[in-house]
Amino acid sequence: MLETSARLLRLLSLLQAQRDWTSTELATRLGVTTRTIRNDIGRLRGLGYPVDARPGVAGGYRLGTGGALPPLLLDDEEAVAVAVGLRTAANGSVAGIEETSVRALAKLQQVLPSRLRRQVSALQSYALPMPSRGPQVDPDVLTVIASACRDHERLRFDYRAFSGADSRRSVEPYRLVNDRRRWYLVAWDLDRDAWRTFRVDRIEPRTPTGPRFTPRALPPDPEIAAQVERGVGEATWRYRARVIVHAPAAYVRGRLPIAMEVESLGEDRCAFEPGSDHPEMLALYLGLLDADFTIVDSPELVDALHNLTKRYQRAIDASRQNQHQPPSEPEAEAEPS
C-alpha cells in the first residue's frame, strides 16, 4: 500500500509538471507497465483529481480542470518560492490580489514544516517591501498569457504602443519577464516575422487562445533577459544617435550603464546607437565613456554637446579667474583709545 501511495504521489507530481504525457512516458518514468499507469490514473480520479485521457495509439493523459482545487505537491524549494512570491504579490504590481495573497500565505505557512517556516519568517522580518509605483497588471491577463506560454498556444491581443498607437497582434508566446516592477512578454510576432517584447499592462488578450504551435529554438534565459533590457530602454527613447567611439568595443560595453549592442569597427574603433528622452542627458553619458567619439546623424545631440561645452568653458574661466585673484588684505584693527 505504501509503495502504491508513493507512486501515486510521483505520478501526480509528473502530471503537474508537464501538460501532456503519453502512457509510455509515464510508465518509463515510474518503472511500471502502462496497465499500472491506467490503474493509477483511475485511483487519482477516485481521489478527485481530474485527469483527462487522450485517445489513440499514442494515447496519453493530462491533468484537467476540476470543480474543486485538489491538493498540490510542492517540494521544499517550491514551497518557499510560493510563500515569498505571495508575500511579494501582496505589495506588488499585480492588481487586485493583495488581500487574496495574504490569505493564501497564511494558509501555506500553517502547513509548512518548521524548518521552512523559519526561512519564510526570516524573509518577512528583515525584508521591507516597497509599494509598487509602476503600472498594474490584471491578474487574469497575466494568467492567460502564462497559460499560453506553457501550452504553446498562439495568442491574439490588442496592443497599445508607447506612442499611443493601437494594433492587433498575433504571436507565439514564450516567456514572461518581470523587470523593474513591470511585466513583459517575449514572443515571436507572426505578422512581423521577428522576436518582439511587449508590455503586459498594454495587452488586451482575445480569447480563446490557440491553435497550438511547435516551439522555435529559444535563446538561453540570460540572452532573453538582455533582449528585454535592451527593448525596455530603446522603446521609450525620444532621441537616438549613432556614435563612433575611438576605443575597443569591449571597453565601451564595460562602460555602458545597460546592455546594448556595440559594433566593432576594428581594434580601436566601435559604434553603438544610444538614446535618451533628453539629448543633454545623452551628452552627459557620452562624456562618462572617457574616450573620444564622433556623432553621426543627430543634430540635437551635437547642439547639446556644444551648449554643454560652452557652459563648462564658462565654469573653467570663472574658476581660474577666481583662483588668480590676490587674497584680500585683512582690515587693520582700530587702535585702542
Buried (B, 14 or more C-beta within 10 A) or exposed (E): EEEEEEBBEBBBBBBBEEEEBBBEBBBEBBEBEBEBBBEBBEBBBEEEBBBEBEEEEEEBBBBEEEEEEBEEBBEEEEBBEBBBBBBBBBBBBBBEBBEEBBEBBEEBBEEBEEEBBEBBBEBBEEEEEEEBEEBBBBBEBBEBBBBBBEBBBBBBBEBBEEEEEEEEBBBBBBBBBBEEBBBBBBBBBBEEEEBBBBBBBBBEBEEEBEEEBEEEEEBEEEEBBBBBBBBBBBBEBEBBBBBBBBBBBEBBBEBBEEBBEBEEBEEEBBBBBBBBEEBBEBBBEBEEBEBEBEBEEBEBBBEBBEEBEEEEEEEEEEEEEEEEEEEEEEEEEEEEE
